[in-house]
Amino acid sequence: MNSGIVCKALEPFGTTIFTEMNALCSEAGAVNLSQGFPDFEGPDSIKECAAKAILRGPNQYAPSQGIPSLREAISGKVKRFYGVDVDPESEVTVTAGATEAISSALLGLLEPGDEVILFEPCYDLYPPMVARAGARAVYVPLERPGFSLPEGRLKQAFGSKTRLVIINNPLNPLGKVFTREELDFIGKLCTEHNVIALSDEVYEHIVYDGRVHVPLFQVPSLKDRSIVVSSTAKTFSMTGWKVGYSIAPPGLTKAVRMAHQFLTFCTPSALQEAMAMAMAMEDSYFEELARSYTKKRNMLSSALEAIGFQVLWPEGTYYTSISIKGSGFEDDMEFCRYLTREVGVAAIPCSYFWNGRRGGRDLVRFCFCKKDETLEAAIERLERWRS
């Protein structure tokens, strides 16, 4: 029997780095470029829609799989942007954010002893949820300097116990966008080994320089063996609403819903109604979102380069990263603590996206989903320090 308070599966993971850096940022009064939430509000029209729905009611349990209008809006958005038909009744499930969609998929599909392939760096949710489901994580580091797919190493990672591979596309923290060729290769291996692919695509509408986001359901070999997870949080700048969803063939959707019903059961109906309206917004909204973040990416990344850092310009997401080689710091956590306390700018040490911090100690991530004046304040502090 476990004599500790925390279950053995989760105990090794401790407190998330985002909680730690946010607390340090608050204590130091630093400009917060650490956790990935905007310091500006999403469109008023979405908030007004939710407010009207709350006042009108009913404010009771929503259907567990999501209200019909939102599932239909998700299906419509998929058709509109990707040209793929999705059945809103049997293939779409609304969840309490992408986090719950991923957790439901893992808890609904995995058996003790299964193996799950994770690409490093990987978002910090995946390893603890894989462990809590009783499975074992098999880590495959992406190849530097460009963080490309290591085909030989990935091929070796597949085995008789492999049940699932998780892809984060675009990738948090480093902003990599997986190419169609890379996804085709993953699909080929999944087909050969009868493995399911789970893709976390919450930054799907935030890609740069003419790149195109390829969802897994556009990859022929993965269409019938993939779960695509996304969220409204990043697209509409409302991370606190936690309205996410999964898209999967009926059999895999059944597994997601089986766990979902026992985790949150449903997501607030008023927020769902508002997001159904949001998804039907004109193309100009999505185009302006990409333009706005391109400007912010260029603003922060150029400033970091100008003060002497090597910048890993992101292909997607709203994060930019730097190399701290030559800065006098050997460890990214030490650098981030110093930067927060002494310079007044909070960032995230990238090594926490590697198992056991075995990689990425030379990399630090900054978030640029902030008001221009917030970015300007951070840049001013960094310039003053470096001068």
C-alpha positions in Angstrom: 0.0 0.0 0.0 1.3 3.5 -0.8 2.0 5.3 2.5 2.3 8.7 0.8 -0.6 11.1 0.1 -0.1 11.4 -3.7 -0.6 8.3 -5.8 2.6 6.7 -7.0 1.8 7.3 -10.6 1.7 11.1 -10.2 4.2 11.6 -7.3 7.3 11.8 -9.6 5.9 14.8 -11.5 5.6 17.2 -8.7 4.2 20.8 -9.2 4.0 22.0 -12.8 6.6 24.4 -13.9 3.9 26.9 -14.9 2.6 27.1 -11.4 6.1 27.6 -10.0 7.1 30.3 -12.5 3.7 32.2 -12.1 4.2 32.3 -8.3 7.8 33.5 -8.7 6.6 36.1 -11.2 3.9 37.4 -8.9 6.4 37.5 -6.0 8.9 39.5 -8.0 6.5 41.8 -9.8 7.8 40.7 -13.1 6.3 41.0 -16.6 4.7 37.6 -17.2 5.9 36.0 -20.5 5.8 32.6 -18.9 2.4 30.9 -18.9 0.5 30.9 -22.3 -2.6 33.0 -21.6 -3.4 36.3 -23.2 -3.5 39.5 -21.1 -6.2 40.8 -23.4 -9.9 39.8 -23.9 -11.4 37.9 -26.7 -14.2 39.4 -28.9 -17.1 41.1 -27.0 -19.6 39.5 -29.3 -18.7 36.0 -27.9 -19.0 37.2 -24.2 -22.3 38.9 -25.0 -23.6 35.7 -26.5 -22.6 33.7 -23.4 -24.1 36.3 -21.1 -27.5 36.2 -22.9 -27.5 32.5 -22.8 -26.9 32.5 -19.0 -29.7 35.0 -18.4 -32.1 33.1 -20.8 -31.3 29.7 -19.4 -31.6 26.9 -18.9 -28.5 26.6 -16.7 -28.7 22.9 -16.1 -26.6 19.9 -17.3 -25.8 20.0 -21.0 -25.7 16.8 -23.1 -22.5 15.0 -22.1 -21.2 14.9 -25.7 -21.9 18.6 -26.2 -24.8 20.7 -27.3 -25.9 20.0 -30.9 -25.2 23.6 -32.1 -21.5 23.5 -31.0 -20.9 20.0 -32.4 -22.4 21.1 -35.7 -20.3 24.3 -35.7 -17.1 22.2 -35.1 -18.1 19.9 -38.0 -18.7 23.0 -40.1 -15.4 24.5 -39.2 -13.6 21.3 -40.2 -15.3 21.3 -43.5 -14.6 25.0 -44.1 -10.9 25.0 -43.3 -9.9 21.4 -44.1 -12.5 20.1 -46.6 -13.2 17.0 -44.4 -16.7 15.8 -43.5 -17.1 15.0 -39.8 -20.3 13.6 -38.3 -21.3 15.9 -35.4 -23.4 13.2 -33.8 -20.9 10.3 -33.7 -17.5 11.8 -34.2 -17.4 15.1 -32.1 -17.2 15.4 -28.3 -17.1 18.6 -26.4 -14.9 18.6 -23.3 -13.6 20.8 -20.5 -10.7 22.1 -22.6 -8.2 20.2 -24.6 -6.7 18.9 -21.4 -9.8 16.9 -20.6 -10.1 15.7 -24.1 -6.6 14.3 -24.0 -7.1 12.8 -20.5 -10.4 11.2 -21.6 -8.7 9.7 -24.6 -5.9 8.2 -22.6 -8.1 6.9 -19.8 -10.6 5.5 -22.2 -8.0 3.7 -24.5 -5.0 2.6 -22.4 -4.6 -0.6 -20.4 -1.9 -1.2 -17.8 1.3 -2.2 -19.6 0.6 -0.4 -22.8 3.2 1.9 -24.3 2.7 5.4 -25.6 5.3 7.2 -27.8 5.9 10.8 -26.9 8.1 13.2 -28.9 10.5 15.4 -26.9 10.1 18.2 -26.1 6.5 17.4 -25.1 3.8 19.3 -23.3 3.9 18.5 -19.6 0.4 17.1 -19.4 1.2 14.0 -21.5 3.6 12.0 -19.2 1.6 12.2 -16.0 -1.6 11.2 -17.7 0.0 8.3 -19.5 1.4 7.2 -16.1 -2.0 7.6 -14.4 -3.6 5.4 -17.0 -1.1 2.7 -16.1 0.9 2.9 -19.4 4.6 3.5 -20.0 5.9 6.5 -21.9 8.5 5.8 -24.6 10.3 9.0 -25.5 11.6 9.9 -28.9 13.6 13.2 -29.0 13.2 15.3 -32.1 16.4 16.0 -33.9 18.2 19.3 -33.5 18.9 21.8 -34.8 15.5 21.9 -36.6 13.6 19.5 -34.4 12.9 17.2 -37.3 11.3 13.8 -37.1 14.0 11.1 -36.4 12.6 8.4 -38.6 15.0 5.6 -37.6 14.6 6.2 -33.9 10.9 6.5 -34.2 10.7 3.2 -36.1 12.6 1.5 -33.4 10.3 2.9 -30.7 7.3 1.0 -32.1 6.8 -2.5 -30.6 4.3 -5.1 -29.7 3.1 -3.0 -26.7 2.7 0.3 -28.5 -0.9 1.4 -28.2 -0.7 5.1 -28.9 1.5 7.9 -30.3 0.9 11.5 -29.2 1.7 14.4 -31.6 1.5 18.1 -30.6 1.1 20.1 -33.8 2.0 23.0 -33.7 4.4 22.0 -31.0 4.6 23.7 -27.6 7.2 24.9 -26.5 9.3 25.4 -29.7 6.7 26.2 -32.3 7.5 23.4 -34.7 4.9 22.6 -37.4 5.0 19.0 -38.5 5.2 18.6 -42.3 2.8 16.4 -44.3 5.7 14.1 -45.0 6.4 13.7 -41.3 2.8 12.9 -40.6 2.6 10.5 -43.5 5.6 8.6 -42.0 4.0 8.5 -38.6 0.8 7.2 -40.3 2.7 4.5 -42.1 4.1 3.2 -38.8 0.8 3.4 -37.0 -0.8 1.4 -39.8 1.9 -1.3 -39.8 1.7 -1.7 -36.0 -2.1 -1.1 -35.5 -1.4 2.0 -33.4 -3.7 5.0 -32.6 -2.5 8.5 -33.1 -3.6 11.3 -30.8 -2.9 14.9 -32.0 -3.1 18.0 -29.8 -3.8 20.8 -32.3 -4.9 23.7 -30.1 -2.7 26.2 -32.1 -4.0 25.1 -35.4 -4.9 28.6 -36.5 -1.6 30.2 -35.4 1.0 29.3 -38.0 3.4 31.6 -39.8 5.2 32.3 -43.1 2.7 30.7 -45.4 2.8 27.3 -43.7 -0.3 25.1 -43.7 -1.5 23.2 -40.7 -2.3 19.5 -41.5 -4.7 17.9 -39.1 -4.5 14.1 -38.7 -7.8 13.5 -40.3 -6.3 14.8 -43.6 -3.6 12.1 -43.5 -5.2 9.1 -45.4 -3.4 6.4 -43.3 -4.6 8.0 -40.0 -8.2 9.0 -40.9 -9.6 5.9 -39.3 -7.1 5.6 -36.4 -6.7 9.1 -35.1 -8.1 11.4 -32.4 -7.7 15.1 -33.1 -8.0 17.4 -30.1 -8.4 21.1 -30.3 -9.8 24.0 -28.3 -11.4 27.4 -28.5 -9.1 28.9 -25.9 -6.2 29.9 -28.1 -8.2 30.8 -31.2 -10.6 33.1 -29.3 -8.3 34.3 -26.5 -10.5 32.9 -23.7 -8.4 30.3 -22.0 -10.4 30.4 -18.8 -13.6 29.1 -20.5 -12.0 25.7 -21.0 -14.1 24.7 -24.1 -12.3 22.0 -26.0 -13.2 19.0 -28.2 -12.1 15.8 -29.8 -12.8 14.5 -33.3 -12.5 10.8 -34.0 -14.1 7.9 -35.8 -17.1 6.5 -33.9 -15.2 3.6 -32.2 -12.5 5.9 -30.8 -15.1 8.6 -29.9 -16.9 5.9 -27.8 -13.7 5.5 -25.8 -13.3 9.2 -25.3 -16.9 9.6 -24.2 -16.7 6.6 -21.9 -14.1 8.4 -19.8 -15.4 11.9 -20.3 -18.8 11.1 -18.7 -17.1 10.2 -15.5 -14.6 13.1 -15.4 -16.6 16.3 -16.1 -19.8 14.8 -17.7 -20.4 18.1 -19.5 -19.2 21.6 -20.3 -21.3 24.7 -19.4 -24.0 25.1 -22.0 -23.8 28.9 -22.2 -20.1 28.8 -23.0 -20.7 26.2 -25.6 -23.5 28.3 -27.2 -21.2 31.3 -27.4 -18.4 29.2 -29.0 -20.8 27.8 -31.6 -21.4 31.4 -32.6 -17.6 32.2 -32.6 -16.7 29.3 -34.9 -19.1 30.7 -37.5 -17.2 34.1 -37.6 -16.0 35.4 -40.9 -12.7 34.3 -42.4 -11.4 37.8 -41.6 -11.4 37.0 -37.9 -9.0 34.0 -38.4 -6.9 36.0 -40.9 -6.5 38.9 -38.4 -5.6 36.4 -35.6 -2.7 35.2 -37.7 -1.6 38.7 -38.7 -1.7 40.0 -35.2 0.4 37.1 -33.8 2.8 37.4 -36.7 3.4 41.0 -35.7 3.8 40.1 -32.0 6.2 37.2 -32.9 8.3 39.5 -35.0 8.3 42.2 -32.4 9.6 40.0 -29.6 11.9 37.7 -31.6 13.6 40.6 -33.4 14.1 42.4 -30.1 15.7 39.3 -28.5 18.0 38.9 -31.5 18.9 42.6 -31.3 20.1 42.2 -27.7 22.3 39.3 -28.6 20.3 36.0 -28.2 20.1 33.3 -30.8 16.3 33.0 -31.4 14.5 29.9 -32.5 11.7 31.6 -34.5 8.5 29.6 -34.2 6.7 28.2 -37.2 3.5 28.1 -35.2 2.0 28.7 -31.6 2.5 32.0 -29.7 5.9 31.2 -28.1 9.4 32.1 -29.2 12.5 30.5 -27.7 16.1 31.5 -27.2 19.4 29.7 -26.7 21.2 30.8 -23.5 24.5 29.5 -24.6 27.2 32.1 -24.0 25.0 34.0 -21.5 27.0 32.8 -18.4 24.2 30.4 -17.4 24.5 26.6 -17.9 21.0 25.8 -16.7 17.7 27.2 -18.0 15.9 27.1 -14.6 18.7 29.1 -13.0 18.5 31.6 -15.9 14.7 31.9 -15.6 14.9 32.5 -11.8 17.5 35.1 -12.3 15.6 36.7 -15.2 12.4 36.9 -13.1 13.9 38.2 -9.8 16.7 40.5 -11.1 15.5 41.6 -14.6 11.8 41.5 -14.0 10.7 39.3 -16.9 9.3 35.8 -16.4 9.9 33.0 -18.9 9.7 29.2 -18.9 12.8 26.8 -18.8 12.4 24.4 -21.7 14.1 21.5 -20.1 10.9 20.8 -18.2 9.5 19.6 -21.6 12.1 16.8 -21.6 11.9 13.6 -19.5 14.0 14.2 -16.4 15.2 17.5 -17.8 17.7 15.5 -19.9 17.5 18.0 -22.8 16.7 21.6 -23.5 18.7 23.1 -20.6 20.1 25.7 -23.1 16.6 26.9 -24.2 14.1 29.3 -22.7 10.6 30.0 -23.9 8.8 33.4 -24.0 5.1 33.8 -24.6 4.0 36.7 -26.9 0.2 36.4 -26.6 0.3 39.8 -24.8 -0.7 43.4 -25.4 1.9 45.3 -27.3 2.6 47.5 -24.2 3.3 44.3 -22.2 5.8 43.1 -24.8 7.3 46.6 -24.9 7.7 46.7 -21.1 9.5 43.3 -21.2 11.7 44.3 -24.1 12.7 47.5 -22.3 13.7 45.6 -19.1 15.7 43.1 -21.2 17.5 45.8 -23.1 18.3 47.7 -19.9 19.8 44.5 -18.5 21.8 43.5 -21.5 23.2 47.0 -21.9 
